[in-house]
Amino acid sequence: MTSVTIRPAVEGDAEAIVALIQAAFTPLIARVDPPPGALRETAATIGAELAAHRGLVAEIGGEVIGSALLKHQDDGLYLGRLAVAPAAQGRGVAKALLAEGERLARAAGYPAMILRVRLAMTENRRLFAGAGFVETALMHHDGYAEPTFAEMRKGLS
Ligand SMILES: CC(C)(COP(=O)(O)OP(=O)(O)OC[C@H]1O[C@@H](n2cnc3c(N)ncnc32)[C@H](O)[C@@H]1OP(=O)(O)O)[C@@H](O)C(=O)NCCC(=O)NCCS
């Protein structure tokens, strides 16, 4: 496969990131309740996140095929909105984005990385567990009595 490049996201990537999020998260509508909040993102909301915090994009041949947002949360670096273009999935792009997020977190002295995963997305839970994340709390969306997602943490010390 043509090699994947990971680089910091800039505000000018917002449109491409939104398109990627739409493509990656739309198939999840059939699998998760409530529907993915990621689908409410717009170029404006992603641009604002990138202006205030940080993000990563993965590219193949100059095309954005993966992305993640990074921000400070509690004592850790939170990685959210992880998305890989459907045609590029299953080739290690998400693992590369997680590894780069971890490298940045270590460089900034964070003791942990944090992410959230829907309980229904068992393959995602396996992916993150395989990358060293542990489920530390079960949480639920507003209006839901049962847990709908888990917070996962990876200690970096
Ligand atoms: C989850 C997601 C980011 C994984 O990206 P990816 O680049 O396909 O993942 P990788 O190739 O790095 O890792 C693949 C691993 O994840 C698992 N996996 C999860 N979703 C997969 C998919 N759609 N296709 C192939 N493998 C998938 C596989 O079991 C594989 O594990 P293995 O290496 O032990 O075989 C991607 O499928 C995606 O964008 N999904 C829709 C949005 C989403 O769920 N985001 C995460 C929100 S918490």
The ligand as an ORCA input file, in Angstrom:
! r2SCAN-3c Opt
* xyz 0 1
  C     -12.717      2.350     14.189
  C     -11.836      2.804     13.028
  C     -11.306      4.206     13.338
  C     -10.686      1.809     12.892
  O      -9.835      2.299     11.869
  P      -8.881      1.307     11.044
  O      -7.853      2.132     10.377
  O      -9.731      0.427     10.213
  O      -8.232      0.444     12.220
  P      -6.821     -0.300     12.110
  O      -6.654     -0.827     10.740
  O      -5.759      0.558     12.683
  O      -7.057     -1.449     13.145
  C      -7.877     -2.491     12.719
  C      -8.234     -3.259     13.917
  O      -9.423     -2.721     14.415
  C     -10.460     -3.649     14.201
  N     -11.401     -2.932     13.346
  C     -12.325     -2.067     13.828
  N     -13.085     -1.609     12.832
  C     -12.636     -2.161     11.674
  C     -13.052     -2.061     10.318
  N     -14.117     -1.342      9.951
  N     -12.349     -2.731      9.374
  C     -11.301     -3.504      9.748
  N     -10.877     -3.613     11.012
  C     -11.551     -2.974     11.990
  C      -9.920     -4.888     13.605
  O     -10.311     -5.937     14.449
  C      -8.419     -4.689     13.595
  O      -7.822     -5.418     14.612
  P      -6.584     -6.400     14.262
  O      -5.465     -5.501     13.782
  O      -6.315     -7.066     15.548
  O      -7.086     -7.276     13.172
  C     -12.609      2.821     11.690
  O     -13.163      1.549     11.465
  C     -13.715      3.879     11.630
  O     -13.488      5.020     11.227
  N     -14.941      3.464     12.043
  C     -16.081      4.371     12.040
  C     -15.967      5.463     13.090
  C     -15.650      4.918     14.460
  O     -16.192      3.930     14.925
  N     -14.731      5.628     15.165
  C     -14.299      5.286     16.496
  C     -15.148      5.953     17.490
  S     -14.675      5.463     19.153
*
